[in-house]
Amino acid sequence: MHLEEKVINYFFMFIYDCVGAIDGTHVLANVPVEIQGKFRGRKEGTTQKVLATITFNLKFIYALAGWEGSAHDSRVLGDALSRL
């Protein structure tokens, strides 16, 4: 058995029941001046957070957009889980 196969088999036990992956990102947003403070991102101007879930075939199965850029990741995830 090659080293690559051993590594794949080792990590497979951790992802056996997984259906995909989840991640969040910042997307530039144009918002009214009155609320720009909440949408201020860490690096760039005003952003909104987008949380996305994909299958291992790289197909989107869930997306949540619209949270202000200053929102914490756990808050966005909590909102997504409350919608299930």
C-alpha positions as MATLAB code, in Angstrom:
seq = 'MHLEEKVINYFFMFIYDCVGAIDGTHVLANVPVEIQGKFRGRKEGTTQKVLATITFNLKFIYALAGWEGSAHDSRVLGDALSRL';
ca = [
       0.000    0.000    0.000;
       1.395    3.410   -0.976;
       1.798    6.199    1.538;
      -0.986    8.219   -0.138;
      -3.422    5.335    0.279;
      -2.484    4.975    3.955;
      -3.109    8.686    4.544;
      -6.465    8.540    2.747;
      -7.530    5.473    4.751;
      -6.466    7.139    8.022;
      -8.458   10.323    7.398;
     -11.449    8.457    5.971;
     -12.442    7.286    9.470;
     -12.909   10.942   10.492;
     -15.081   11.899    7.510;
     -16.947    8.622    6.946;
     -20.418   10.069    7.626;
     -19.728   13.537    6.224;
     -21.881   14.771    3.372;
     -19.828   17.854    2.503;
     -17.898   20.837    3.757;
     -18.924   24.196    5.182;
     -17.122   27.522    5.039;
     -17.762   31.232    5.204;
     -16.400   34.149    3.232;
     -16.758   37.899    2.857;
     -18.343   39.377   -0.276;
     -18.204   43.080   -1.088;
     -21.518   44.823   -0.411;
     -22.979   48.225   -1.230;
     -25.104   49.357    1.708;
     -26.605   52.689    2.805;
     -24.242   55.031    4.672;
     -26.311   54.744    7.886;
     -25.474   51.042    8.343;
     -21.994   50.848    6.818;
     -20.388   50.473   10.266;
     -21.983   47.041   10.791;
     -20.909   45.884    7.340;
     -17.277   46.981    7.709;
     -15.037   43.986    6.972;
     -11.689   43.206    8.532;
      -9.637   44.051    5.438;
     -11.724   45.704    2.765;
     -14.602   48.193    2.755;
     -18.147   47.020    3.387;
     -18.811   43.288    3.157;
     -21.489   40.749    3.871;
     -20.814   37.240    5.112;
     -21.800   34.236    3.046;
     -21.920   30.765    4.584;
     -21.955   27.893    2.092;
     -22.128   24.113    2.281;
     -21.024   21.890   -0.578;
     -20.978   18.179   -1.313;
     -17.750   16.384   -2.093;
     -18.825   16.635   -5.745;
     -18.522   20.434   -5.361;
     -22.258   21.091   -5.616;
     -23.823   23.720   -3.362;
     -26.442   22.286   -1.034;
     -26.913   25.352    1.225;
     -26.033   29.047    1.191;
     -26.852   31.807    3.662;
     -26.016   35.378    2.661;
     -26.732   38.792    4.097;
     -25.091   38.884    7.509;
     -23.068   42.041    8.086;
     -19.295   41.724    7.674;
     -18.669   42.436   11.363;
     -20.776   39.448   12.521;
     -18.879   36.622   14.204;
     -18.719   33.267   12.387;
     -20.406   31.449   15.281;
     -23.355   33.842   15.110;
     -23.822   33.184   11.385;
     -23.541   29.420   11.909;
     -26.036   29.570   14.776;
     -28.502   31.381   12.525;
     -28.062   28.753    9.807;
     -28.621   25.912   12.279;
     -31.748   27.592   13.688;
     -33.276   27.558   10.210;
     -33.122   23.761    9.883;
];
